[in-house]
Amino acid sequence: MKKTLLLLLFFLFGLILSSNAEIYLYVDQDGVIHPDAKRRTASGHNIAEPKRSYPHKYDSYIKAASEKYGVAFALIKAIIKTESDFNPRAISPKGALGLMQLMPENIKRLEIKDAFDPAENIMGGARHFRSLSDRFDGDLSLALAAYNAGIKQVEHCQCIPPFRETRDYVKKVLKYYEELKK
């Protein structure tokens, strides 16, 4: 399985590198390299901050997942905005895939056949988030922290782990969630 995933990732990176598209990366304050569709400075700040937009292209999939798993529509959309900025072909440096940036072990556990299929990715991501929410007794911040840093990290401290990336992630999702609820 690992060999197949590795070959798939090499193939996908080959396609990306052979395309004429410009690829932007930025390094955050912790030295982690991130792909980004917007230009950023070396410090991780946007050169030109565009007006935020919340595409409606995936709303029908988000609505279906929201209804099926009881996760708020605006919350799923906020997770997608934070995770992939609505890019269904997103691949993180750590190997997370698709709109909701699902890790390979979760893709396998959720029996997702195509992590880049928006409907399947959103449904799987909502299902995964629902299980995290249940595991942490509905504590939204802990469920979001587990979505980002992993269950073990959150269970170990019973808090948002002291990682800047995770703390920033939870804040961003909650900010977008509040904006989208209005």
N, C-alpha and C positions, 0 to 999 in steps of 0.2 A: 504494500500500500504506500509506504513512504517513498519507494522508488518511483511509483506511478505519479504520485503528487509532485515529486521533484522534477520529473520529466515534463509534467504539465506546466509547472511554473517556468521552467527554462523555455518551453515552447511559447508561452504567453509573453514572457519578457522579450523573446526574439521577435515576436510579432510587433510588440510595442516599439522596440528599437529600430525595426526595419520600416516602420511607418514614417510618414512625413510630419506627424504630429509633434509639437513641442512638448517636452516633459519637464515639469518644474519640480524640484525637490527643495526642501528646506530643512535646516537643522535647528531643533528647538534648544532651549537653554540647558537641557540635560544631555545634549549631544546625540539625540535620536534623530535619524533621517526620516522624513515624511514625504510622500508624494503629495502634490497639490496642483490643482488646476489653475490656481492664481499665483502670480509672481510674488515671491516673498524675499525679504532681505535675509542675510545670514543669521540675524537674530530671531528670525521667525515672524517678523511683522509684515503685514501686507504692504506692498509698495503703493497700491491703489485699492482701497477698500470699496468694493462695489456695493451697491444697495442690496440688502438681503432680499432674496426671493425664495419662495417656497413652492417649487413646481407642483403642479397638480396632476402630472402625468401618471403617477402611481396611486392616486387617491382611491380608485376602486379596489385595488389590492389591499391597501392599508385599511380601508373600511371593512373588507371581508375578514382580514386577520383580527382587527379590533373586535368585531362582533363574535368571531369564533373563540378567541382566547380571553376576552374581557380585559383587554389592555386599551387604554384610551387612545383614540385616533390621533390626537395631538401629540401624545407621548411617542407613539411609533414614528410619527413624522419627525419629531425632534431627534430621536435616536438616529434615523436615516440621515438627517441634515448634518448631525455631528459626526457620524461614522464615515459617510462617503460623499456628502454634499450632493446626493441624488445621482451618483455615478454608478450604474449597475455593473460596470466592468472593473470597479475599484479592487485593487489588491494592495494590502498593507505590507510593510516591510517584514511583519511577523507572520504573514501568510493568510490573514483574514480576507474573505472574499465577498464581493457583491455589495448591494445596497446597505445591508445591515452588518456587514463585515463579520461574517461568521467564520470561526476558526475550523480548520479541517476536522478536528475531533467532534465538534458539534454538528458539522455537516453530516458526518457519518452516523452519529447517534440519532439525529433527526431524520435520517434516511432521505436526505435531499439529493436528488439525482443531478441537478444542474444549479449550482450555487449562483450562477450569473443570470438565471431566469428570475426576473423581478418578482413575479407572483410567488414562486417557490421560496425565494430568499426572504421575502417579507413574511410569509406565512411561518417559515421556520424560525425567523428571528423573533416574531411575536410569541411563538410557542416557547422558545428558549427563555425569553424575558418573563413570561408568565410563570415558568417553573422557578426562576430566580426570585420573583416577587413572593411566591408561595413559600419558598424556602426561608426567606427573611421576613416572614410574617407581614407582608405588605409594606415594609419599610422601603420607600421609593429610592432613597439615597443609597442604601445598602445594595439593593437589587441592581441599580445602575453601576455601582462600584464593582460588583461581581461580574456584570456584563463586560466591563472594561478590563479589570485586573485578574478576574478568575475567582471562582468560589472559594478556593482554599485560602487565598489572601484575605478575603473578607471574614471567613469563618475563624481564621486564626486570631484576628484582633477584635472581631465583632464591631467593626467600625469601618469608615472609609480608610483604606490603607494610606500610609503617609508618603504616597508617591505623587509628585507634582502632576504627572500626566493624568492619573486617576482623579485627583481632586479637581483639576481643571475640566476634565471630561464631565464629571457630575454637574459642576456649575454650568457648563455650556448646555448640556441637555436640559437642565431645569430652566435655564433662561429661555431657550427656544420653546420649551413646553409652555411656559407662561405666555409668551408672545403668541403662540398658535392657538391657545385657548380663547384669546380675545376675539 
